[in-house]
Amino acid sequence: MLDFLRGKIVYVDKDFIGLDVNNIGFRIFTSNTKKYQINNEYTFFVNEILKDKEIVIFGFPNHKELKLFNKIISVSGVGVKTALVLLDNFSAEQLIYLIKSKNSKDLVVLPGVGIRAERLVLDLSNKLNDIDDGQTFEYENVFKALKRVGYKSVDISEALKKIPSNLSDNEATKLIIKEINNAK
């Protein structure tokens, strides 16, 4: 059983990457494939799943994201595609926050999630303590404030991916609103 793989990215596809580990190629299904650069070295914490008589490898940049993926797919009726959609749209910390705050309405709008969102929130809202280290995500206060004034979590999360880190909350808020408005 594999625990992690470290190697260079050979190619990036929509849902997976090709990883060269000592001249052995691994196809690793992962979230946010756009963030990976060809010829750069990465470490993926992995889970091997037997699917249709073949072993499929799912990999994530940190152990926390892998554990969250495993929790999500443990929910009845929620599969790997739904888990990847969730992790594509939200960081692990954002997703933990939304689930623990029982916010299924922000998850239901994602393609492929739909009615599974309610089941996911009900099943996991009290089962994430071993993953949730209490660490807030960057700009969490901005995320919450923009939610309160009516912005969608998905839009905020997407904008957060595009802004630099270490900004003041005011600067981050302005940039996030600008990103959201430019996307529409």
C-alpha positions as CSV (number, residue, x, y, z in Angstrom):
1,M,0.0,0.0,0.0
2,L,1.3,3.4,-0.9
3,D,1.4,6.3,1.5
4,F,2.9,9.1,-0.6
5,L,4.6,9.6,-3.9
6,R,7.2,12.2,-4.7
7,G,8.3,13.0,-8.3
8,K,8.2,15.4,-11.2
9,I,5.0,16.3,-13.0
10,V,5.2,15.0,-16.6
11,Y,1.7,16.2,-17.7
12,V,-1.4,17.8,-16.3
13,D,-4.9,16.9,-17.4
14,K,-8.3,18.2,-16.3
15,D,-8.7,15.6,-13.4
16,F,-5.3,14.1,-13.0
17,I,-1.6,14.5,-13.3
18,G,1.2,12.2,-14.6
19,L,3.9,11.9,-12.0
20,D,7.3,10.4,-12.8
21,V,8.7,8.7,-9.7
22,N,12.1,7.3,-10.6
23,N,11.1,6.6,-14.2
24,I,7.8,5.0,-13.2
25,G,4.7,6.9,-14.3
26,F,1.8,7.2,-12.0
27,R,-1.6,8.7,-12.9
28,I,-2.8,10.6,-9.9
29,F,-6.3,12.0,-9.7
30,T,-6.3,15.1,-7.6
31,S,-8.0,18.4,-7.0
32,N,-7.0,21.8,-8.5
33,T,-4.8,20.3,-11.3
34,K,-4.2,23.8,-12.7
35,K,-1.9,24.7,-9.8
36,Y,0.7,22.1,-10.8
37,Q,3.6,22.9,-13.1
38,I,5.2,20.5,-15.5
39,N,8.8,19.5,-14.6
40,N,8.3,20.6,-11.0
41,E,8.7,18.1,-8.1
42,Y,5.7,17.5,-5.8
43,T,4.7,15.2,-3.0
44,F,1.3,13.6,-3.0
45,F,-0.3,11.8,-0.1
46,V,-2.3,9.0,-1.7
47,N,-5.2,6.7,-1.4
48,E,-5.5,3.7,-3.7
49,I,-9.1,2.7,-4.5
50,L,-10.1,-0.5,-6.4
51,K,-12.6,0.7,-9.1
52,D,-13.8,-1.5,-11.9
53,K,-11.0,-4.0,-11.4
54,E,-8.2,-1.4,-11.6
55,I,-6.4,0.5,-8.9
56,V,-7.0,4.2,-9.1
57,I,-4.7,6.6,-7.2
58,F,-6.0,9.7,-5.6
59,G,-3.4,12.1,-4.3
60,F,-3.3,15.4,-2.4
61,P,-0.6,17.9,-1.5
62,N,-1.0,17.4,2.3
63,H,-2.2,14.8,4.7
64,K,-5.1,17.0,5.9
65,E,-6.6,17.1,2.4
66,L,-6.2,13.3,2.0
67,K,-8.0,12.7,5.4
68,L,-10.8,15.0,4.4
69,F,-11.2,13.3,1.0
70,N,-11.4,9.9,2.9
71,K,-14.0,11.3,5.2
72,I,-16.1,12.7,2.4
73,I,-16.1,9.4,0.4
74,S,-17.1,7.5,3.6
75,V,-20.5,9.2,3.4
76,S,-23.1,6.9,1.9
77,G,-23.9,8.0,-1.7
78,V,-20.9,10.3,-2.0
79,G,-18.2,9.2,-4.3
80,V,-14.8,10.2,-5.4
81,K,-16.0,12.6,-8.2
82,T,-18.1,14.5,-5.7
83,A,-15.2,14.7,-3.2
84,L,-12.9,16.0,-6.0
85,V,-15.5,18.7,-7.0
86,L,-15.7,19.8,-3.4
87,L,-11.9,20.0,-3.0
88,D,-11.6,21.7,-6.4
89,N,-13.8,24.5,-5.2
90,F,-12.8,24.9,-1.5
91,S,-9.6,24.5,0.4
92,A,-9.7,21.9,3.1
93,E,-10.0,24.5,5.8
94,Q,-12.9,26.3,4.0
95,L,-14.7,23.0,3.4
96,I,-14.3,22.0,7.1
97,Y,-15.6,25.4,8.1
98,L,-18.7,25.0,5.8
99,I,-19.4,21.5,6.9
100,K,-19.0,22.2,10.6
101,S,-21.2,25.3,10.3
102,K,-23.8,23.0,8.6
103,N,-23.8,25.1,5.5
104,S,-25.1,22.7,2.9
105,K,-26.7,25.5,0.7
106,D,-23.2,26.6,-0.4
107,L,-22.3,23.1,-1.4
108,V,-25.5,22.1,-3.1
109,V,-24.9,24.5,-6.1
110,L,-21.7,22.7,-7.1
111,P,-22.0,20.4,-10.2
112,G,-22.2,16.8,-9.1
113,V,-22.9,17.6,-5.5
114,G,-26.6,18.5,-5.4
115,I,-28.7,16.7,-2.9
116,R,-25.6,14.9,-1.5
117,A,-24.6,18.2,0.2
118,E,-27.3,17.8,2.9
119,R,-26.3,14.2,3.7
120,L,-22.6,15.2,3.7
121,V,-23.2,18.0,6.2
122,L,-25.4,15.9,8.4
123,D,-23.0,13.0,8.4
124,L,-19.7,14.9,8.8
125,S,-20.5,18.0,10.9
126,N,-19.5,16.2,14.1
127,K,-16.9,13.9,12.6
128,L,-14.1,16.3,11.5
129,N,-12.5,17.0,14.9
130,D,-9.6,14.7,14.1
131,I,-8.9,16.7,11.0
132,D,-9.8,20.2,12.2
133,D,-6.7,21.4,14.0
134,G,-8.5,24.7,14.8
135,Q,-6.3,26.5,12.4
136,T,-8.1,29.2,10.5
137,F,-7.6,29.6,6.8
138,E,-6.1,32.8,5.4
139,Y,-8.7,35.5,5.1
140,E,-11.3,33.5,7.1
141,N,-12.7,36.8,8.6
142,V,-13.0,38.2,5.1
143,F,-14.7,35.0,3.9
144,K,-17.2,35.2,6.7
145,A,-17.9,38.9,6.3
146,L,-18.5,38.5,2.5
147,K,-20.8,35.6,3.2
148,R,-22.8,37.7,5.6
149,V,-23.4,40.4,3.0
150,G,-24.6,37.9,0.4
151,Y,-21.6,36.7,-1.6
152,K,-21.6,33.0,-2.5
153,S,-18.9,30.8,-0.9
154,V,-17.9,29.4,-4.2
155,D,-17.3,32.8,-5.7
156,I,-15.3,33.9,-2.6
157,S,-13.2,30.8,-2.7
158,E,-12.4,31.1,-6.4
159,A,-11.4,34.7,-5.9
160,L,-9.2,33.8,-2.9
161,K,-7.2,31.5,-5.1
162,K,-6.2,34.5,-7.3
163,I,-5.1,37.0,-4.7
164,P,-1.7,37.2,-3.0
165,S,-1.3,36.2,0.6
166,N,-0.4,38.4,3.6
167,L,-2.7,41.3,2.7
168,S,-4.7,43.2,5.3
169,D,-8.3,42.2,5.5
170,N,-9.3,45.5,3.9
171,E,-7.0,45.0,0.9
172,A,-8.1,41.3,0.6
173,T,-11.8,42.3,0.7
174,K,-11.3,44.9,-2.1
175,L,-9.4,42.4,-4.3
176,I,-11.9,39.6,-3.7
177,I,-14.9,41.8,-4.6
178,K,-13.0,43.0,-7.7
179,E,-12.2,39.4,-8.7
180,I,-15.8,38.3,-8.2
181,N,-17.2,41.3,-10.3
182,N,-14.6,40.6,-13.1
183,A,-15.6,37.0,-13.3
184,K,-19.3,37.9,-14.0
